[in-house]
Amino acid sequence: MSNISDHPENSSPRGSAVAGNAQDLRRRAEGTLRQKEAKEAKDQAPMSAEETQLVLHEQRVHQIELEMQNEELRRTQVELDSARAEYFNLYDLAPVGYCTISEQGLLLKANLTAASLLGVARSALAGRRMSSFILKEDQDIYYRHFKQLVVTGVAQVFELRLSKSDGTILWAQLVATAVQDNDGLTLCRLALSDISALKKAEGKLHESEQNFKNLVNSGMALIWTAGTDKLCDYFNGVWLEFTGRSLEEELGNGWAKGVHPDDFQRCLGIYIGAFDRQEPFSMEYRLRHHDGTYRWIVDEGCPRYDSQGEFLGYIGHCLDIDERKQVEEKLQQTLQQYALVLDGAAGGIWDWNVPGKTVHFSSRWKKLRGYTDEEIGDSETLWLDNIHPDDRQAVKARIAAHFAGKTAYYEAEYRIHCKNGSWKWIYDRGKAIEDSTGKVVRMAGSEIDITDRKQAEEERLHLQTQLQQAQKMEAIGTLAGGIAHDFNNILGAILGYAEIAQEDSPTGSTLRKDIDQIVIAGHRAKDLVKQILAFSRQAETVRIPLQPAIIVREATKMLRSSLPSTIEIQQSIDVDCGLILADPTQIHQIVINLGTNALHAMEETGGTLSISLQKKTLTDQDVVSDPGVKSGDFVQLSIRDTGPGIDPKFWGKIFDPYFTTKEIGKGTGMGLAIIHGIVKSYGGSLSFHSHPGEGTVFQVLLPVMVQEVVVEDKPAEILQFGNERILLVDDEELLAEMGKSMLERLGYRVTVRSSSLEALTTFQNQPEKFDLVITDQTMPGMTGSDLARRILQIRPFMPIILCTGYSSLISEEKAKSFGIKGFAMKPLARKSISVLIREVLAGRAGNQD
């Protein structure tokens, strides 16, 4: 590696030529020497006198040629040394600094000018990194261009700042080119030029231009210039900001469009007259502000000339004197404003400059919204645009009505946006002020925060709605109980006689099949009555631990059979979503009812019915809006349709009993109300999401069992017979006769009474005649439970079965507390009652005797 003080040898054209001649002489001398050596080798053989003489001659000739070549070589070397010295002087004293840098960024060579620019002796530059002389902030520029040069080989030209060893900073322009050394390695040759003076001059020029622009565009003056053609050719930024128009719109005579029509002709006359006489002028007129209002300004212009005195046009400036013009008016308005403030409510005070579209807000007004005095200006937008969108039009309508003289005061209640993002309810009151022409120029008033009052009103309405809903549910529950009692009596007769006819019909016959369908339909009706009673919470259902996935899939199969081909079913059932404690019939009813509703929604257009069953966890925050639901794990049943959706106006009535949007024959309006009652009784929730044209999804949340419940397997019910004596009591003669026939077919001897009083008299007369009493609960004169107590007073351990379709006065637990051994829900099924009779008679039902 050459020392950095070594001079380059092949950088000058003259040096290159001299070096070429020297190399040629060397090659010729080496050729002659080789010939001589070959000759000497040949001469080792014996030679004659003539040959010897010839050889000596040739040697003298060669000696002379060699001496001539050496002399020529010496002259060439002298010329080369002279050229090198000349180049070194040019290289070192050049006004541009030159240096060579390795691919690793190390300085290899540098001229004196480069060393001077870097502020270090040339001998001390060897092995230092060029980047160490570059200002830290500009090193990224150097590295970026250095890398680009190494990668592409394309010359780079860039500017950056150098930091000399004495701390001086100078601007330099760098020209970087790639060269190859003798070993084929890529080197970087840099040419450095000091451009500090140029940069300083540019900076001063830029500063002068900027200062002039700042001077013209700062302050209050609206500056303009015009040429000899009387057309304006320049407006400063203050003018453009004042008018709110672009420079292109104002040039020429465009500015005149902003002059008030009442002032235009007067101003035009002054302007043209001054131009013709080339004398200064001053005039006052109203100029339209960017907010649409007109402001008074004073416009002063004077002629301008070049260095030879040639007229160039006019230059002028304007000042806003609108406040000066309106001092007296503002004084009068202030007095009126003070009177209005005293007349307004003691809350946040505001004062609205209607033409100026500004509003002054008191500290109290700002504090109500969470702002300080410094955070809010006098913008009209701050008030009107921050009114709740649902209230804004009503507020504007009340303002317009007051401005039109329709109301003595402006009054409004609305929500306004606060700094923290919340909304506050405001009661606002104000009064307008008119000018001499009857035009409203100002309105001032006050406001108070009524958020607490509004929230109390909303809470009262919410509680009132809840009370009305509870009353509706209670009313429908009472109605359902009464219907269930009467319907059970009718259904009991239908099922009882159907089962009797079923027993008498030959197996496999058409009659038997028809009666089987009657029995199936009767049991479905029985389940429906159970659902109605569950909805009204006047009947206990049989809840068992169950896996809902099984029931949901069975119900889905049933739905699929009734769907048209235009409706597709999609399922997403998680079989491991957890166990729930529920009545299987009720879960089946939920799926069928919601699925049927979805079917009706898509019946005309077709679509997709999506049924999903997943596990979902609700936190305390999730259930805060539903007091009847506790946080924990739930099973979420979602049934979605792609139908037309539910009109928002029906959302508040969707779970009301007897409410339906379906046509006659498509539904009674009880389905969702019943489902709502079932889900609520389980501690779950029922909700829906719907928008017109986007379909509807109903979501049922049922709590997952906290712990496993062990359920004993019960043997399948089979028909059981007996021969005991039974007293059967029912005020419905049809049911009494049907029951007598059913029991007699089971082998029992039956005595029927259709009055509880008659039954008591019969039992009193012959208490030992009967082995079992079966009595209805709801009867005139004396209820079944009262009859049972009277019978037990006569015969304490008498087996009694109490039957009921619905009663708010008796339950199975209460009946057994009276000593009643059996409790059965009507309508009575033959197998179930036959098993219950044997259990009661055997002492296995209820408390033991």
RAFEN-V331304 format. One record per pair of residues at least 12 apart in sequence whose ideal C-beta (glycine too) atoms are under 7 Angstrom apart, sorted by the first residue. I is the first residue (numbers start at 1). J is the second residue. D is the distance in Angstrom with one decimal. If there is no record, write none. Layout:
I_J_D / I_J_D
This chain:
3_126_6.6 / 4_107_6.4 / 4_108_6.2 / 4_109_5.4 / 4_110_5.9 / 4_122_6.4 / 4_125_5.5 / 4_126_4.2 / 5_122_6.1 / 5_123_6.0 / 7_84_6.7 / 7_88_4.7 / 7_91_6.8 / 8_109_6.8 / 9_84_6.7 / 11_87_6.2 / 12_83_5.8 / 12_87_3.9 / 14_83_4.3 / 15_80_6.5 / 15_83_4.3 / 15_84_5.7 / 15_87_5.8 / 18_76_5.9 / 18_79_4.8 / 18_80_4.0 / 18_83_5.5 / 19_80_6.0 / 21_76_4.9 / 22_73_6.3 / 22_76_4.6 / 22_77_6.5 / 22_80_6.4 / 25_69_5.6 / 25_72_5.7 / 25_73_4.7 / 25_76_6.5 / 28_69_6.1 / 29_66_6.7 / 29_69_5.2 / 32_62_6.0 / 32_65_6.5 / 32_66_6.2 / 36_62_6.1 / 43_55_6.1 / 91_111_5.1 / 92_111_4.9 / 92_112_4.3 / 93_112_6.9 / 94_111_6.3 / 94_113_5.7 / 95_113_6.6 / 96_113_6.4 / 96_191_5.2 / 96_192_6.7 / 96_193_5.5 / 97_111_6.3 / 97_113_4.3 / 97_114_3.1 / 97_117_4.6 / 97_192_3.8 / 98_110_6.9 / 98_111_4.8 / 98_114_5.8 / 98_189_7.0 / 98_191_5.8 / 99_114_4.5 / 99_190_5.2 / 100_187_5.5 / 100_189_5.3 / 101_130_5.4 / 101_187_6.7 / 101_188_4.3 / 101_190_6.3 / 102_187_6.3 / 103_150_6.2 / 103_185_6.6 / 103_186_5.4 / 105_129_5.2 / 105_130_5.8 / 105_131_6.1 / 105_146_6.9 / 106_127_5.7 / 106_129_6.1 / 107_125_5.0 / 107_126_6.8 / 107_128_5.3 / 107_130_5.9 / 108_187_6.9 / 110_122_5.7 / 110_125_5.4 / 114_192_5.8 / 117_162_6.7 / 117_172_6.8 / 117_192_5.4 / 117_194_6.2 / 118_133_4.9 / 118_162_6.8 / 118_164_6.5 / 119_164_3.2 / 119_165_4.2 / 119_166_5.7 / 119_168_6.8 / 120_165_5.4 / 133_162_5.4 / 133_163_6.3 / 134_160_6.0 / 134_162_6.2 / 134_163_7.0 / 135_161_4.1 / 135_162_6.9 / 135_163_5.0 / 135_169_6.4 / 138_160_3.9 / 138_161_5.1 / 141_158_5.9 / 141_160_4.9 / 142_160_6.0 / 145_158_5.0 / 145_176_6.3 / 146_176_7.0 / 146_188_6.8 / 149_176_5.1 / 149_178_5.7 / 149_188_6.1 / 150_186_6.5 / 153_178_4.7 / 155_175_6.7 / 155_176_6.5 / 155_177_4.8 / 156_176_4.4 / 157_175_5.3 / 158_174_5.7 / 159_171_6.5 / 159_173_5.2 / 159_195_6.8 / 160_172_6.5 / 160_174_6.9 / 170_194_5.8 / 170_196_4.5 / 171_195_4.9 / 171_196_4.6 / 171_199_4.3 / 172_192_5.2 / 172_193_6.4 / 172_194_6.0 / 172_195_6.4 / 173_193_4.6 / 173_195_5.0 / 174_190_5.7 / 174_192_5.9 / 175_191_4.3 / 176_188_5.6 / 176_190_5.4 / 177_189_5.2 / 216_236_4.8 / 217_236_5.2 / 217_237_3.9 / 217_238_6.0 / 220_319_5.9 / 220_320_6.6 / 221_238_6.3 / 221_317_4.3 / 221_318_6.9 / 221_319_6.4 / 222_236_6.9 / 222_238_5.2 / 222_239_4.0 / 222_242_5.8 / 222_317_6.5 / 222_318_3.9 / 223_236_4.1 / 223_239_6.6 / 223_317_5.0 / 224_239_6.3 / 224_316_5.3 / 225_313_6.4 / 225_314_6.8 / 225_315_4.9 / 226_313_4.9 / 226_314_4.7 / 227_313_4.3 / 228_311_6.4 / 228_312_6.9 / 228_313_5.3 / 230_272_6.9 / 230_275_5.3 / 231_252_4.8 / 231_253_6.5 / 232_250_6.9 / 232_251_6.1 / 232_252_6.5 / 232_255_5.8 / 233_251_6.4 / 235_247_6.1 / 235_250_4.9 / 242_289_6.3 / 242_290_6.7 / 243_258_5.3 / 243_288_6.7 / 243_290_6.0 / 244_290_2.5 / 258_287_5.3 / 258_288_4.2 / 259_285_5.8 / 259_287_6.2 / 260_285_6.4 / 260_286_3.7 / 260_294_5.0 / 263_285_3.8 / 263_286_5.5 / 267_283_5.6 / 267_285_4.9 / 270_283_4.7 / 274_301_6.7 / 275_314_6.8 / 278_303_4.7 / 278_311_6.0 / 280_301_6.6 / 280_302_4.2 / 281_301_5.5 / 282_298_6.6 / 282_300_4.5 / 283_299_5.4 / 284_296_6.4 / 284_298_5.1 / 285_297_6.7 / 285_299_7.0 / 291_357_5.5 / 293_355_5.3 / 293_356_5.6 / 295_320_5.7 / 295_322_4.0 / 296_321_5.1 / 296_322_4.6 / 296_325_4.3 / 297_318_4.6 / 297_319_6.4 / 297_320_5.6 / 297_321_6.2 / 298_318_6.6 / 298_319_5.4 / 298_321_5.3 / 299_316_6.0 / 299_318_4.6 / 300_316_6.0 / 300_317_6.1 / 301_314_4.7 / 301_315_6.8 / 301_316_3.2 / 302_314_6.8 / 302_315_6.5 / 333_433_6.8 / 333_442_5.9 / 336_433_5.5 / 337_351_5.7 / 337_444_5.1 / 340_431_5.5 / 340_444_4.4 / 341_444_6.3 / 343_431_6.9 / 344_429_6.1 / 344_430_6.6 / 344_445_5.0 / 344_446_3.7 / 345_429_5.5 / 345_446_4.3 / 345_448_5.7 / 346_446_6.8 / 347_364_6.6 / 347_446_4.7 / 347_447_5.0 / 347_448_3.8 / 348_362_5.8 / 348_364_4.6 / 348_365_3.1 / 348_368_5.2 / 348_446_6.2 / 348_447_4.9 / 349_362_3.8 / 349_364_6.6 / 349_365_6.2 / 349_446_5.1 / 350_362_6.9 / 350_365_5.6 / 350_444_6.7 / 350_445_6.2 / 351_442_7.0 / 351_444_4.4 / 352_442_6.4 / 352_443_4.7 / 352_444_6.8 / 353_442_6.0 / 354_440_5.5 / 354_441_5.6 / 354_442_6.1 / 354_443_6.5 / 355_441_5.8 / 357_380_4.4 / 358_378_4.3 / 358_379_6.8 / 358_380_6.0 / 359_378_5.8 / 359_380_5.2 / 359_383_5.3 / 360_378_5.4 / 361_376_6.0 / 365_447_7.0 / 368_424_6.8 / 368_449_5.6 / 369_416_6.9 / 369_418_4.5 / 369_419_5.8 / 370_418_5.1 / 370_419_3.7 / 370_420_5.5 / 371_419_5.4 / 386_416_5.5 / 386_417_4.3 / 387_414_5.4 / 387_416_5.6 / 388_414_6.3 / 388_415_3.8 / 388_416_7.0 / 388_423_6.1 / 391_414_3.7 / 391_415_5.6 / 394_412_6.9 / 395_412_4.9 / 395_414_5.2 / 398_410_5.9 / 398_411_6.8 / 398_412_4.7 / 402_432_5.9 / 403_432_5.8 / 403_440_4.9 / 409_429_5.9 / 409_430_6.9 / 409_431_5.5 / 410_429_6.8 / 410_430_4.7 / 410_431_6.9 / 410_432_6.9 / 410_443_6.7 / 410_445_6.6 / 411_428_7.0 / 411_429_5.1 / 412_428_4.9 / 413_425_6.6 / 413_426_7.0 / 413_427_5.3 / 413_450_6.8 / 414_426_5.9 / 414_428_7.0 / 424_449_5.8 / 424_451_4.9 / 425_450_4.9 / 425_451_4.6 / 425_454_4.1 / 426_447_5.0 / 426_449_6.6 / 426_450_6.8 / 427_447_6.3 / 427_448_5.2 / 427_450_4.8 / 428_445_6.6 / 428_447_4.4 / 429_445_5.3 / 429_446_6.3 / 430_443_5.1 / 430_444_6.0 / 430_445_2.2 / 431_443_6.6 / 431_444_7.0 / 431_445_6.5 / 472_656_6.6 / 472_657_6.6 / 476_536_6.7 / 476_657_4.3 / 477_536_3.0 / 477_537_6.5 / 477_538_6.0 / 480_532_4.6 / 480_533_6.4 / 480_535_6.5 / 480_536_4.2 / 481_533_6.9 / 481_536_6.0 / 481_538_4.9 / 481_806_4.7 / 481_808_6.4 / 484_529_5.1 / 484_532_6.0 / 484_533_5.4 / 484_805_5.7 / 484_806_4.3 / 485_778_5.9 / 485_805_4.8 / 485_806_4.7 / 487_529_5.9 / 488_529_6.2 / 488_805_2.9 / 488_826_4.4 / 488_827_5.5 / 489_732_4.9 / 489_735_5.7 / 489_805_6.5 / 491_522_6.2 / 491_525_5.6 / 491_526_6.3 / 491_827_4.6 / 492_735_5.2 / 492_826_5.2 / 492_827_3.3 / 492_828_6.2 / 493_734_4.8 / 493_735_5.6 / 493_738_5.2 / 494_522_5.5 / 495_519_6.7 / 495_522_4.2 / 495_827_4.9 / 495_829_6.8 / 496_738_3.9 / 496_739_6.8 / 496_742_5.5 / 496_828_7.0 / 497_738_5.6 / 498_515_5.7 / 498_518_4.6 / 498_519_5.1 / 498_522_6.1 / 499_519_6.3 / 499_830_4.7 / 500_741_6.0 / 500_742_6.4 / 500_745_6.8 / 501_515_5.2 / 502_515_4.6 / 502_516_6.6 / 502_519_6.0 / 503_745_6.9 / 526_827_6.1 / 527_585_5.2 / 530_585_6.8 / 531_586_6.6 / 531_589_5.5 / 531_674_5.3 / 532_674_6.6 / 533_806_6.1 / 534_586_6.4 / 534_677_6.5 / 534_678_5.6 / 534_681_6.6 / 535_673_6.5 / 535_674_4.2 / 535_677_3.5 / 535_678_6.6 / 536_677_6.9 / 537_677_6.7 / 537_681_6.1 / 538_806_6.2 / 538_808_6.0 / 539_806_6.6 / 541_583_4.1 / 541_586_6.3 / 542_583_5.8 / 543_581_5.0 / 543_582_5.5 / 543_583_5.4 / 544_711_5.7 / 545_579_5.0 / 545_581_5.7 / 545_705_6.0 / 545_708_7.0 / 545_709_4.9 / 545_711_6.2 / 546_579_6.7 / 546_580_6.4 / 546_582_6.1 / 546_584_5.7 / 547_579_6.1 / 548_580_5.7 / 548_587_5.9 / 548_613_6.3 / 548_635_5.6 / 549_573_5.1 / 549_574_7.0 / 549_575_4.5 / 549_577_6.7 / 549_613_5.8 / 551_584_5.7 / 551_587_4.8 / 551_588_5.4 / 552_573_6.2 / 552_591_5.6 / 552_611_6.7 / 552_613_5.3 / 552_637_6.8 / 553_573_6.3 / 555_588_5.2 / 555_591_3.6 / 555_592_5.4 / 555_595_7.0 / 556_569_6.5 / 556_571_6.4 / 556_611_5.8 / 558_592_6.6 / 559_592_6.8 / 559_595_4.4 / 563_599_6.2 / 566_606_3.1 / 567_599_6.7 / 567_602_5.4 / 567_606_5.7 / 567_607_6.0 / 567_609_5.8 / 568_608_4.9 / 569_609_5.0 / 569_611_6.8 / 570_608_5.9 / 570_610_4.7 / 571_611_5.2 / 572_612_4.4 / 573_613_4.8 / 574_613_5.8 / 574_614_5.1 / 574_615_6.3 / 577_613_5.9 / 577_614_6.0 / 577_615_4.2 / 577_635_5.1 / 578_615_5.8 / 578_633_6.3 / 578_635_5.8 / 578_704_3.8 / 579_704_6.8 / 579_705_4.7 / 580_635_5.7 / 580_702_5.0 / 580_703_7.0 / 580_704_6.2 / 580_705_6.2 / 581_705_5.4 / 581_709_6.6 / 582_682_6.2 / 582_702_6.7 / 586_678_5.0 / 590_675_5.3 / 590_678_6.6 / 590_700_6.2 / 593_671_4.4 / 593_675_5.7 / 594_639_4.4 / 594_698_5.1 / 595_609_6.7 / 595_639_6.1 / 597_671_6.8 / 598_639_5.9 / 598_641_3.7 / 600_662_6.2 / 600_666_5.8 / 601_641_4.9 / 601_643_3.1 / 601_644_6.8 / 601_696_6.6 / 602_641_5.4 / 602_642_6.4 / 602_643_4.6 / 605_643_7.0 / 607_641_6.2 / 607_642_3.6 / 607_643_6.1 / 608_642_5.1 / 609_641_5.8 / 610_640_4.2 / 611_639_5.6 / 612_638_4.2 / 613_635_6.7 / 613_637_5.5 / 614_636_5.3 / 615_633_6.5 / 615_635_6.3 / 616_634_5.0 / 616_636_4.3 / 616_701_6.8 / 617_633_5.4 / 618_631_5.2 / 618_632_6.7 / 618_634_6.0 / 619_631_5.5 / 626_685_5.4 / 628_680_6.0 / 628_683_6.9 / 629_683_6.5 / 629_684_6.7 / 629_685_5.1 / 630_683_6.6 / 632_703_6.3 / 633_704_4.2 / 634_684_6.9 / 634_701_4.5 / 634_702_6.3 / 634_703_5.7 / 634_704_6.2 / 635_702_5.0 / 635_704_6.0 / 636_699_6.1 / 636_701_5.5 / 637_700_4.2 / 638_697_5.8 / 638_699_5.0 / 639_697_7.0 / 639_698_5.2 / 640_695_6.4 / 640_697_4.0 / 641_695_5.3 / 641_696_5.6 / 642_695_4.5 / 643_695_5.6 / 643_696_6.6 / 644_692_6.6 / 644_693_6.3 / 645_690_4.7 / 645_691_5.3 / 645_692_4.5 / 645_693_5.8 / 645_694_5.4 / 645_695_5.8 / 645_696_5.6 / 646_690_4.1 / 646_696_5.6 / 647_692_6.4 / 654_672_6.2 / 654_688_6.8 / 655_672_5.3 / 655_673_5.8 / 655_676_4.6 / 656_673_6.7 / 657_669_6.6 / 657_670_6.1 / 657_673_4.3 / 658_670_6.7 / 679_700_5.8 / 679_702_6.9 / 682_702_5.4 / 682_703_6.7 / 683_703_5.2 / 684_700_6.6 / 684_701_4.8 / 684_702_4.4 / 684_703_6.1 / 685_701_4.8 / 686_700_5.6 / 687_699_5.2 / 717_831_4.6 / 717_832_6.2 / 717_835_5.1 / 718_831_7.0 / 719_830_6.9 / 719_831_5.5 / 719_834_5.4 / 720_834_4.5 / 720_835_5.7 / 720_838_4.7 / 721_746_5.2 / 721_747_4.4 / 722_746_6.5 / 722_747_5.5 / 722_748_5.7 / 722_837_6.5 / 722_838_6.5 / 722_841_7.0 / 723_747_5.0 / 723_748_6.6 / 724_748_5.8 / 724_771_3.8 / 724_772_5.9 / 724_841_6.2 / 725_749_4.8 / 725_769_6.3 / 725_770_5.1 / 725_771_4.9 / 726_743_5.9 / 726_748_5.0 / 726_750_5.1 / 726_770_6.8 / 726_771_6.9 / 726_772_4.8 / 726_774_6.1 / 727_751_5.2 / 727_753_6.9 / 727_759_6.3 / 727_762_6.8 / 727_763_6.3 / 727_770_4.6 / 727_773_4.7 / 728_740_6.0 / 728_743_6.7 / 728_750_5.5 / 728_751_6.9 / 728_752_5.0 / 728_774_5.1 / 729_753_5.1 / 729_756_6.0 / 729_759_4.3 / 729_775_4.0 / 729_776_6.3 / 729_787_6.8 / 730_754_6.6 / 730_776_4.4 / 731_754_5.5 / 731_755_6.6 / 731_776_6.5 / 731_779_4.4 / 731_780_6.4 / 733_754_5.3 / 736_752_4.8 / 736_754_5.4 / 740_752_4.9 / 742_830_5.7 / 746_834_5.4 / 755_781_6.8 / 756_779_4.8 / 756_781_5.7 / 756_782_4.1 / 756_784_6.9 / 756_787_4.6 / 757_781_5.2 / 757_782_6.0 / 759_775_7.0 / 759_787_6.3 / 760_787_5.9 / 760_790_5.6 / 763_791_5.6 / 763_794_6.6 / 764_794_6.3 / 767_794_5.3 / 767_795_4.9 / 771_841_6.8 / 772_799_4.8 / 772_837_6.6 / 772_840_6.7 / 772_841_6.2 / 773_791_6.0 / 773_798_6.4 / 773_800_4.7 / 774_801_4.7 / 774_803_6.5 / 775_787_5.6 / 775_788_6.6 / 775_800_6.9 / 775_802_6.2 / 775_803_6.9 / 776_803_5.4 / 777_802_5.8 / 777_803_6.7 / 777_804_3.8 / 777_807_5.0 / 777_810_5.6 / 778_804_6.6 / 778_807_6.0 / 784_802_5.2 / 785_802_6.4 / 785_810_5.2 / 785_815_6.3 / 785_818_6.2 / 788_800_4.8 / 788_802_6.2 / 788_818_6.1 / 788_820_5.2 / 789_818_5.8 / 792_819_5.0 / 797_849_4.3 / 799_821_5.0 / 799_840_4.8 / 799_841_5.9 / 800_820_4.9 / 800_821_6.0 / 801_821_6.9 / 801_822_3.7 / 801_824_6.0 / 801_836_6.4 / 801_840_5.9 / 802_815_5.0 / 802_820_5.0 / 802_823_5.5 / 803_824_4.8 / 803_826_5.4 / 803_828_6.4 / 804_825_6.7 / 804_826_6.3 / 805_826_4.1 / 816_846_4.7 / 816_847_6.4 / 820_846_7.0 / 821_840_4.6 / 821_845_5.1 / 821_846_4.4 / 822_836_5.2 / 822_840_4.4 / 822_845_4.8 / 822_846_6.6 / 824_836_5.9
